[in-house]
Amino acid sequence: MRGLFRLTAVACSLVTAGCASLVSSTGANLAGSISSAMLNQNDPEIVRAGAPAYLMMLDGMVEDAPNDPALLSAASELYAAYGVVFVDNPERSRKLTTRAFAYGQRRLCVTAPSSCGMQELPYEDYMATLAGFEEDDVPALYTYAFSWLAYIQSHADDWRALARLPEVRATLQKLKSLDPQFRPAKVEHYLAVLNTIRPPALGGDFEAGREHFERALALSGDEDLSIKVDYARYYARTLYDRPLHDRLLGEVLQADPNHRGFVLTNTLAQAEAQALLDSADEYF
């Protein structure tokens, strides 16, 4: 599970924190400006050091407006991203992503009260509840699924958490069916990873995963380099396809990382691409 969100989480969470807060009446301009500055920062250590203050600011905003859907999404997704991307201490990561998932559950509950606590339901009941969501629920479903995946990553040693991955995948598929235009590159990226995080013998669907990766690349216009890194990490490495692995990572390292909204993500992606290439001889 390591690495599932280390790259994919960054851009979507910060965009949400900014855009969601712009919808909210509280701190809109400040939140949007800080999010934009983070996304376009090419020094990840500055973000690592500065983001906690922003998290506390969002906590305060939620205290003042506890049922504001936009603020709950912003807090949930930024806590999720920070907890898995920038926190190396496992115990602290678990605390942060637990908070993220709690915000995500509240976000969904505010939008659809009948869904409160659905994460505890058996699979069949969960799927029945999921079937009742409509297009207006898509933003809440996205925050919920995103924060749940972050929670699962930080609790990867808990088989009960891992056992809920099918529900998360079903949630992403549901929101995609309801609104194919909602963050399509990110949704395809997550579905790609979820289909390739386990080897074929343990239930991974690598043909579906490859198709999701290719759609994510096409939808992103090659601006988000993290997609190619995960394509190499999860698909090429698992299938021992070194030519594909090296080609994808080579393209990441040769690419210009300075695409507005992706500078931070791409800076992290290039560092991880180099690390994967450096270990390739031992892996293959």
C-alpha positions in Angstrom: 0.0 0.0 0.0 2.9 2.4 0.5 2.9 5.0 -2.2 -0.8 4.9 -3.1 -1.3 8.5 -2.2 2.2 9.9 -1.9 1.7 11.5 -5.3 -1.9 11.3 -6.3 -3.2 13.0 -3.2 -1.4 16.3 -3.5 -3.0 18.1 -6.3 -6.6 17.1 -5.8 -6.6 17.8 -2.1 -5.1 21.3 -2.4 -7.4 22.1 -5.3 -10.3 21.0 -3.3 -9.2 23.0 -0.3 -9.0 26.1 -2.4 -12.0 25.7 -4.6 -14.2 24.3 -1.8 -13.4 27.2 0.4 -14.2 29.6 -2.4 -17.7 28.2 -2.3 -17.8 28.7 1.4 -18.4 32.2 2.8 -15.6 31.8 5.3 -12.0 32.8 4.6 -12.5 32.3 0.8 -9.8 34.5 -0.6 -7.2 33.5 2.0 -7.8 29.8 1.6 -7.8 29.9 -2.1 -4.5 31.9 -2.2 -2.8 29.5 0.2 -3.9 26.5 -1.7 -2.6 27.9 -5.0 0.7 28.8 -3.4 1.1 25.2 -2.1 0.3 23.7 -5.5 2.8 25.8 -7.3 5.6 25.4 -4.8 8.7 23.5 -6.0 10.2 23.0 -2.6 8.1 20.3 -0.8 9.8 21.0 2.5 8.2 24.4 2.6 4.8 22.8 2.2 5.6 20.2 4.8 6.5 22.9 7.3 3.7 25.3 6.5 0.7 23.1 5.9 -0.1 22.4 9.6 -1.0 26.0 10.2 -3.4 25.8 7.3 -4.9 22.6 8.7 -5.5 24.3 12.0 -7.1 27.2 10.2 -9.5 24.8 8.5 -10.3 23.1 11.8 -11.3 26.5 13.1 -13.4 27.2 10.1 -15.2 23.9 10.6 -15.8 24.7 14.3 -17.6 27.9 13.2 -19.5 26.2 10.4 -19.7 22.5 11.3 -22.2 21.6 8.5 -20.6 23.5 5.7 -20.0 20.9 3.0 -17.2 22.8 1.3 -15.2 23.3 4.4 -15.7 19.6 5.4 -14.3 18.6 2.0 -11.4 20.9 2.3 -10.5 19.8 5.8 -10.9 16.1 4.9 -8.9 16.1 1.7 -6.0 18.2 3.0 -5.7 16.1 6.2 -5.7 13.0 4.0 -3.0 14.3 1.7 -0.8 15.7 4.4 -1.0 12.5 6.5 0.2 10.2 3.7 2.5 12.5 1.7 4.4 14.5 4.2 4.2 12.5 7.5 6.7 9.7 8.0 5.8 8.7 11.5 3.2 5.9 11.2 1.4 6.7 14.4 1.0 10.3 13.5 -0.1 9.4 9.9 -2.8 7.2 11.3 -4.1 10.0 13.6 -4.2 12.5 10.7 -5.9 10.2 8.3 -8.4 9.1 10.9 -9.3 12.8 11.3 -9.5 13.1 7.5 -11.9 10.1 7.2 -14.0 11.5 10.1 -14.4 14.8 8.2 -15.2 12.8 5.0 -17.9 10.8 6.8 -19.4 14.0 8.1 -19.3 15.5 4.6 -21.3 12.6 3.2 -23.7 12.6 6.1 -24.5 16.3 5.7 -25.3 15.7 2.0 -27.2 12.4 2.4 -28.3 11.8 6.0 -29.5 8.3 5.2 -25.9 7.3 4.4 -24.5 8.1 7.8 -22.4 5.3 9.0 -22.5 3.3 5.7 -18.8 2.5 6.0 -19.7 0.0 8.7 -22.3 -1.8 6.6 -21.7 -5.3 5.2 -20.7 -5.3 1.5 -24.2 -6.1 0.2 -25.9 -3.4 2.3 -23.2 -1.0 1.4 -23.8 -1.5 -2.3 -27.5 -1.1 -1.8 -27.0 2.2 0.0 -24.5 3.3 -2.7 -27.1 2.6 -5.4 -29.3 5.4 -4.0 -26.9 8.2 -4.6 -27.6 10.8 -7.3 -25.5 13.2 -9.3 -25.7 16.0 -6.8 -23.9 13.7 -4.3 -20.8 13.2 -6.4 -18.5 15.8 -4.6 -19.4 14.3 -1.2 -18.7 10.7 -2.5 -15.4 11.9 -3.9 -14.2 13.3 -0.6 -15.5 10.3 1.3 -13.7 7.8 -1.0 -10.5 9.9 -1.1 -10.3 10.1 2.7 -11.1 6.5 3.1 -8.3 5.4 0.8 -5.9 7.6 2.8 -7.1 6.0 6.0 -6.6 2.5 4.6 -3.1 3.4 3.5 -2.0 4.5 6.9 -3.7 1.4 8.4 -2.2 -1.0 5.9 -1.3 -3.4 8.7 -5.0 -3.8 9.7 -6.6 -6.5 7.6 -10.1 -5.1 8.4 -9.2 -1.8 6.8 -7.7 -3.5 3.7 -10.8 -5.6 3.4 -12.9 -2.5 2.6 -11.0 -1.6 -0.6 -13.7 -3.1 -2.8 -16.2 -0.7 -1.3 -13.9 2.3 -2.0 -13.5 1.1 -5.6 -17.2 0.7 -6.0 -17.7 4.3 -4.6 -15.3 5.7 -7.2 -17.1 3.7 -10.0 -20.4 5.0 -8.8 -19.4 8.6 -8.8 -17.9 8.1 -12.3 -21.1 6.7 -13.6 -23.1 9.6 -12.0 -20.8 12.4 -13.4 -18.0 11.3 -15.8 -16.8 14.9 -15.9 -16.0 15.2 -12.2 -12.2 15.2 -11.8 -12.0 12.5 -14.4 -8.2 12.1 -14.6 -8.0 11.7 -10.8 -10.8 9.2 -10.7 -9.2 7.2 -13.5 -5.9 7.4 -11.7 -7.3 6.0 -8.5 -9.2 3.2 -10.2 -6.0 2.3 -12.1 -4.0 1.9 -8.8 -6.9 0.0 -7.1 -6.9 -2.5 -10.0 -3.1 -3.0 -9.9 -2.2 -2.7 -6.3 -2.6 -6.5 -5.9 -1.0 -9.0 -8.3 -3.4 -10.9 -10.7 -3.2 -14.0 -8.5 -4.7 -12.1 -5.6 -7.5 -10.4 -7.5 -5.8 -7.6 -9.4 -7.3 -6.7 -12.8 -4.3 -5.5 -14.8 -6.1 -5.1 -18.1 -8.6 -2.8 -16.5 -5.8 -1.1 -14.6 -3.9 -0.4 -17.9 -7.0 1.0 -19.5 -7.6 3.3 -16.5 -3.9 4.5 -16.6 -4.1 5.3 -20.3 -7.4 7.2 -19.8 -5.9 9.1 -16.9 -2.9 10.1 -19.0 -5.0 11.2 -21.9 -7.3 13.2 -19.6 -4.5 14.9 -17.8 -2.7 16.0 -21.0 0.5 14.7 -19.6 0.6 17.6 -17.1 0.4 15.3 -14.0 3.6 13.3 -13.9 2.4 11.2 -10.9 0.3 9.1 -13.2 3.3 7.7 -15.1 5.1 7.1 -11.8 2.2 5.0 -10.5 1.8 3.3 -13.9 5.5 2.2 -13.6 5.3 1.3 -9.9 2.1 -0.7 -9.9 1.6 -2.0 -13.4 5.0 -2.3 -15.0 6.8 -3.5 -11.8 4.2 -6.1 -10.9 4.3 -7.6 -14.4 8.1 -7.3 -14.6 7.8 -5.1 -17.7 11.1 -3.3 -17.5 11.0 -1.6 -20.9 7.7 0.0 -20.0 8.9 0.8 -16.5 12.0 2.6 -17.7 10.3 4.4 -20.5 7.6 5.8 -18.3 10.1 7.0 -15.6 12.4 8.4 -18.2 9.6 10.5 -19.6 8.8 11.8 -16.1 12.4 12.8 -15.5 12.7 14.5 -18.9 9.4 16.4 -18.6 9.0 20.0 -17.6 7.4 19.9 -14.1 6.3 23.5 -14.2 2.6 23.1 -15.1 0.4 25.5 -13.1 -1.4 23.5 -10.4 1.0 20.6 -10.6 4.4 22.0 -9.7 4.4 20.4 -6.2 3.0 17.1 -7.5 5.5 16.9 -10.3 8.5 17.8 -8.1 7.6 14.9 -5.9 6.9 12.7 -8.9 10.3 13.3 -10.4 12.0 12.5 -7.1 10.1 9.2 -6.8 10.8 8.4 -10.5 14.5 8.7 -9.9 14.3 6.5 -6.8 12.4 3.8 -8.7 15.0 3.9 -11.5 17.9 3.7 -9.1 16.4 0.5 -7.6 15.4 -1.1 -10.9 18.4 -3.3 -11.3 17.8 -4.9 -7.9 14.0 -5.2 -8.6 14.2 -6.7 -12.1 
